[in-house]
Amino acid sequence: MENIEKEYNKHKNKYLSHVKEEILEMVQEAEQNGIRIPKEKANQRMNSYERNLLRPYLTDEHLIETIEYHLLQSGEEFRRTGKYTIDGTYNDSLKHKFIHILLDRFKEKIIKSDIKNEN
């Protein structure tokens, strides 16, 4: 068990060595206070390690934009298949159907929530 923890800490420290202090502080504040990081802050110049750490704390709207961007960039692999098509594997169902269904429902809830908060 000690070896696993030692390896985990080694990996974690190596990973965090690629992350600027200001990004770590932003993540820690989000974790401690349960806040979401606005798009303006999350869109500053960052490397992949930093963006990866921030993803769980993005605002809902920015998370949707990020997911849509990644789906668009993935091309054919994550294309939405038709209503009357059968995907051959569970992986295909996740990629071609469920991710899109979840994203649509998430967007719908966000829009309803925004409308409700405006009134």
TORKOLDO-104379 format. One record per residue (C-alpha): x, y, z; residue in three letters; residue number from 1. Coordinates in nm, 3 decimals. Example, Ala and Ser with C-alpha at 12.3 -4.5 7.8 and 13.67 -1.06 7.14 Angstrom:
<atoms>
[atom [1.230 -0.450 0.780] 'ALA' 1]
[atom [1.367 -0.106 0.714] 'SER' 2]
</atoms>
This chain:
<atoms>
[atom [0.000 0.000 0.000] 'MET' 1]
[atom [0.288 0.232 0.081] 'GLU' 2]
[atom [0.437 0.176 -0.267] 'ASN' 3]
[atom [0.108 0.267 -0.435] 'ILE' 4]
[atom [0.085 0.589 -0.234] 'GLU' 5]
[atom [0.449 0.669 -0.307] 'LYS' 6]
[atom [0.397 0.617 -0.682] 'GLU' 7]
[atom [0.076 0.822 -0.675] 'TYR' 8]
[atom [0.251 1.113 -0.503] 'ASN' 9]
[atom [0.543 1.089 -0.746] 'LYS' 10]
[atom [0.305 1.103 -1.042] 'HIS' 11]
[atom [0.099 1.385 -0.884] 'LYS' 12]
[atom [0.409 1.595 -0.813] 'ASN' 13]
[atom [0.539 1.543 -1.167] 'LYS' 14]
[atom [0.199 1.644 -1.307] 'TYR' 15]
[atom [0.171 1.951 -1.085] 'LEU' 16]
[atom [0.521 2.064 -1.182] 'SER' 17]
[atom [0.361 2.167 -1.515] 'HIS' 18]
[atom [0.098 2.386 -1.346] 'VAL' 19]
[atom [0.147 2.754 -1.265] 'LYS' 20]
[atom [0.087 2.859 -0.905] 'GLU' 21]
[atom [-0.199 3.094 -0.999] 'GLU' 22]
[atom [-0.385 2.804 -1.164] 'ILE' 23]
[atom [-0.335 2.583 -0.859] 'LEU' 24]
[atom [-0.474 2.861 -0.640] 'GLU' 25]
[atom [-0.776 2.897 -0.869] 'MET' 26]
[atom [-0.845 2.523 -0.851] 'VAL' 27]
[atom [-0.800 2.512 -0.473] 'GLN' 28]
[atom [-1.038 2.807 -0.427] 'GLU' 29]
[atom [-1.296 2.637 -0.649] 'ALA' 30]
[atom [-1.263 2.310 -0.455] 'GLU' 31]
[atom [-1.282 2.473 -0.113] 'GLN' 32]
[atom [-1.567 2.715 -0.190] 'ASN' 33]
[atom [-1.763 2.507 -0.439] 'GLY' 34]
[atom [-1.745 2.780 -0.702] 'ILE' 35]
[atom [-1.733 2.763 -1.081] 'ARG' 36]
[atom [-1.458 2.932 -1.275] 'ILE' 37]
[atom [-1.588 3.186 -1.528] 'PRO' 38]
[atom [-1.494 3.163 -1.894] 'LYS' 39]
[atom [-1.282 3.478 -1.878] 'GLU' 40]
[atom [-1.053 3.324 -1.617] 'LYS' 41]
[atom [-1.058 2.976 -1.769] 'ALA' 42]
[atom [-0.965 3.105 -2.115] 'ASN' 43]
[atom [-0.636 3.259 -2.019] 'GLN' 44]
[atom [-0.322 3.113 -2.168] 'ARG' 45]
[atom [-0.274 2.764 -2.023] 'MET' 46]
[atom [-0.109 2.437 -2.103] 'ASN' 47]
[atom [-0.292 2.102 -2.123] 'SER' 48]
[atom [-0.215 2.011 -1.762] 'TYR' 49]
[atom [-0.371 2.335 -1.638] 'GLU' 50]
[atom [-0.680 2.312 -1.861] 'ARG' 51]
[atom [-0.732 1.954 -1.746] 'ASN' 52]
[atom [-0.729 2.060 -1.380] 'LEU' 53]
[atom [-0.981 2.339 -1.444] 'LEU' 54]
[atom [-1.241 2.138 -1.639] 'ARG' 55]
[atom [-1.441 2.012 -1.338] 'PRO' 56]
[atom [-1.484 2.372 -1.219] 'TYR' 57]
[atom [-1.599 2.540 -1.542] 'LEU' 58]
[atom [-1.934 2.716 -1.545] 'THR' 59]
[atom [-2.211 2.510 -1.702] 'ASP' 60]
[atom [-2.220 2.730 -2.011] 'GLU' 61]
[atom [-1.845 2.710 -2.063] 'HIS' 62]
[atom [-1.849 2.334 -2.003] 'LEU' 63]
[atom [-2.111 2.295 -2.278] 'ILE' 64]
[atom [-1.903 2.506 -2.518] 'GLU' 65]
[atom [-1.593 2.302 -2.435] 'THR' 66]
[atom [-1.770 1.969 -2.486] 'ILE' 67]
[atom [-1.918 2.086 -2.817] 'GLU' 68]
[atom [-1.578 2.206 -2.933] 'TYR' 69]
[atom [-1.416 1.872 -2.846] 'HIS' 70]
[atom [-1.694 1.680 -3.021] 'LEU' 71]
[atom [-1.650 1.896 -3.330] 'LEU' 72]
[atom [-1.274 1.843 -3.327] 'GLN' 73]
[atom [-1.309 1.465 -3.287] 'SER' 74]
[atom [-1.481 1.437 -3.623] 'GLY' 75]
[atom [-1.629 1.110 -3.735] 'GLU' 76]
[atom [-1.548 0.923 -3.418] 'GLU' 77]
[atom [-1.811 1.116 -3.220] 'PHE' 78]
[atom [-2.063 1.197 -3.491] 'ARG' 79]
[atom [-2.427 1.178 -3.391] 'ARG' 80]
[atom [-2.591 0.879 -3.556] 'THR' 81]
[atom [-2.950 0.874 -3.668] 'GLY' 82]
[atom [-3.248 0.793 -3.452] 'LYS' 83]
[atom [-3.308 0.467 -3.636] 'TYR' 84]
[atom [-2.954 0.331 -3.644] 'THR' 85]
[atom [-2.807 0.067 -3.418] 'ILE' 86]
[atom [-2.453 0.111 -3.291] 'ASP' 87]
[atom [-2.245 -0.206 -3.293] 'GLY' 88]
[atom [-2.081 -0.171 -2.950] 'THR' 89]
[atom [-2.138 -0.009 -2.613] 'TYR' 90]
[atom [-1.850 0.228 -2.690] 'ASN' 91]
[atom [-2.018 0.334 -3.014] 'ASP' 92]
[atom [-2.346 0.393 -2.831] 'SER' 93]
[atom [-2.170 0.616 -2.582] 'LEU' 94]
[atom [-1.988 0.809 -2.853] 'LYS' 95]
[atom [-2.268 0.840 -3.106] 'HIS' 96]
[atom [-2.581 0.855 -2.894] 'LYS' 97]
[atom [-2.552 0.899 -2.517] 'PHE' 98]
[atom [-2.300 1.186 -2.509] 'ILE' 99]
[atom [-2.525 1.382 -2.743] 'HIS' 100]
[atom [-2.842 1.300 -2.547] 'ILE' 101]
[atom [-2.677 1.406 -2.221] 'LEU' 102]
[atom [-2.542 1.724 -2.378] 'LEU' 103]
[atom [-2.887 1.813 -2.520] 'ASP' 104]
[atom [-3.055 1.755 -2.183] 'ARG' 105]
[atom [-2.787 1.950 -2.001] 'PHE' 106]
[atom [-2.827 2.246 -2.238] 'LYS' 107]
[atom [-3.206 2.228 -2.199] 'GLU' 108]
[atom [-3.178 2.240 -1.819] 'LYS' 109]
[atom [-2.933 2.530 -1.833] 'ILE' 110]
[atom [-3.162 2.729 -2.063] 'ILE' 111]
[atom [-3.465 2.659 -1.840] 'LYS' 112]
[atom [-3.264 2.756 -1.532] 'SER' 113]
[atom [-3.148 3.081 -1.697] 'ASP' 114]
[atom [-3.505 3.170 -1.795] 'ILE' 115]
[atom [-3.630 3.091 -1.446] 'LYS' 116]
[atom [-3.357 3.307 -1.286] 'ASN' 117]
[atom [-3.443 3.600 -1.515] 'GLU' 118]
[atom [-3.803 3.607 -1.389] 'ASN' 119]
</atoms>
